Amino acid sequence: MNLEFMQNLTNLEELELWESSLPFNFIGALPSLKILDVEGCNVSDSLFMNDPHELQNLEFMHIEDTSLENNFLHKIGAMPSIKQLSLTGCGLNGTLHTQGFCGLTNLRLLDMSNNNLKGTLPECFYNFTSLENLDLSSNQLSGDVSALKSLTSLVELRLSNNYFKIPSSLEPFFNLSKLKHLNADNNTIYIESEMQPLAPRFQLNLISLSSCGDVGQFPHILFHQHDLRQVYLSNNNFREGFPNWLLNNNANLERLVLANSSLQGHFELPFLPHTDLSYLDVSENSFYTNLPIDIGEKLPSLSFLNMSKNQFHGSIPSSIGDMNFLEALDLSNNQLSGGLPEHLTMGCFSLTSLALSNNKLQGQMFSSNVNLTKLRELHLDGNHFSGKIPDSLSNCSFLSTLDLSNNVLSGEIPMWMENMSSLSTLDLNNNELSGDIPRWMGSMSNLEEIVMANNHLEGPFPKEFCHLNDLKLLDLSVNNISGRLPSCFSPLWISQVHLSRNKLEGALTNVFHNSTSLVTLDLSNNHLTGKIPRWIGNLSRLSFLLLNNNHFEGGIPIQLCKLGQLSLIDLSNNNLSGTIPPCLKITALNEISQEYVRYVTDIAQAPSSFSIDEPIEFRVKSMSYSYKGIVLTYLSGIDLSCNKLTGEIPSEVKNLRNIYALNLSQNNLIGPIPPAFSNLKQIESLDLSHNNLSGKIPPQLVGLYRLSYFSVAYNNLSGSTPAWTAQFATFDESSYLGNPLLCGKPLKDCSTSGPSASLLPKASTENGLIDMISFYVTFVVSYVMAILSIACVLYINPYWRQAWFYYVGSISNCCYYFLEDHILPKRLHCGNM
């Protein structure tokens, strides 16, 4: 960019620079400049070329997402003409006390949000008497707010996301008679020792005091407000009932948000209908009462109603059907019973989202009359609905999310679902549905999540699923699905596959070979055969691999070592052979790169029961547990038990530093227990039982302070057990059974348990093997003694001797004639050919 050209623009009044790379000292002498707007630019060093005094006429300065030098605020103190100053996301730090902006007494707008400013507010704020809009949100400012008392022209004040301490009476703002908008979320509000007797001079339109801690009671200034339109008081601790007086006192109130505010008791509506309220959120409180039967009459204009996560009981009021403008209704996670009122399904024709999950609703899901034609999300999971999936739902053709899981629904999946072209999430988990998985599902191109686990579905896996290119989650576990997985099924974006506890068979050929986004692959408890495919090494995002309880054979593929994100490997109960790959590594999700954690977390926060919210079974401490949710991010383990693995345990086991559970039992492993096990400081479950391990148990294992399950039973170990201290003092003799050469607590004392290690042959003390020399000597002596005994008997008894030789002669003749009649002619015949 030509700097000389910029310097010649002496009559320029407005300059806008967006997403540019600006050279050093870019802005020069522009005496006529009145408006400067810089957004998303990269400044080499200083933005101004000369003394800022040369920008005497500048009135509006807006700089956003552009890093500025530390002394920038000191420079603009020489521009007293500025009336609107906005410096958001510019990396400003330090305190306001040392900055030169205090001389900007003509300011009407000051926005310094999203910076790193610290310290308290300077007293020079008293000079900003013309200031109408002040935004200091998202900094690290602290202390009180008394410096703002004199801003009598202030209309909008935003202080959210700081460390201010604000009295619940809001006394520092009492004289701000023009104040209409107050936002102080995520600060600390405290109750004064003496309540203020005076009423504030302002009448607010909007107040937002969310996430301000243990407030204890509603701010008393709210009792003096009569022109409120929006009230946001979520995530506080009020310990009071529903403030129906806010509705009575503010006829123009449009939005009231009181989520997670420790409200309790009865939910009482205003005396008269409130026709302006359109948004009400009282979720995550402790209301324990019936829903008001006249809620639809008292609040007829609601477009959004969220009363979830309370303790409301009784039936759903049919008057909700009078809310003709209602677009979103959430009554989930309560104790509501009965059925779904027909007046609701007919009268709320504007509904786009209906959530009644986790209640006690029962009976038929819908009547034959449903007028929810605009519905896009339907959550009826976690109830006691029975019968078939109602055909009346076919009118909801715009559905994108349908969650009917955890009910008692029966019958087959209805064919009319094929016409729901917008459906992206289908959850029918944990019902009693039967029949084949519909092949027509493969034509529903927008499907991203299919969850139909824990039903009675049967038949083959539909080959038509190969056309579901956008599929991200598939859970068909715990059904009776049979046959082979089609080799064409390899969705590119799929991240979760749960097909456990079915009757799938055959080899894994090319299935999933292109699914490089896979995080979880659970094919456990089927009848799969063949080798574990090598392409599994291409699944670079794989964290959970469960192939246990199948009929896989061959070795553990070395390609598993390429998977740097693996957290859980379960290959138990197969027919795997060979050695354990020494390069095998594993890491808990909370230990890997933040980028990958964000990837998995984004999946977990998807609208449905997605990703790590799907349960995974894993055997730990000799018991099988089901893990899901955030627990999975901390779990790491390897289970190779019940196979035919041979060789020694690789010393590289020391690289599994953060492993939680390791199970190598029921194999044919030999050699010593590696002392490197002592490096596994996070391990809680270690099972090496039922192998052919030898030598001594490394005494260093007593340093595994988190170990709560330990078993080396049924091996060929010798010597003394680890010191009876720390965690090892909690293990009984069952941890060491089947090792006859072991001694020490909790087994017999080494001095009384038979020959000591020093008296055993060298091979026994060093390798713990059975004395093979003694075995061979004993065997030969016994064999010779048996032959000599027979010879002595024949020598002493002539009759037995004659019978013996006659019997031997008869056997010899029979063998000779058999060879002569059957073997020799054939050889002669083959030789003449």
Order of alpha helices (4+ residues) and beta strands (2+ residues): alpha-beta-beta-beta-beta-beta-alpha-beta-beta-beta-beta-beta-beta-beta-beta-beta-beta-beta-beta-alpha-beta-beta-beta-beta-alpha-beta-beta-beta-beta-alpha-beta-beta-beta-beta-beta-beta-beta-beta-beta-beta-beta-beta-beta-beta-beta-beta-beta-beta-beta-beta-alpha-beta-beta-beta-beta-beta-beta-beta-beta-beta-beta-beta-alpha-alpha-alpha-alpha
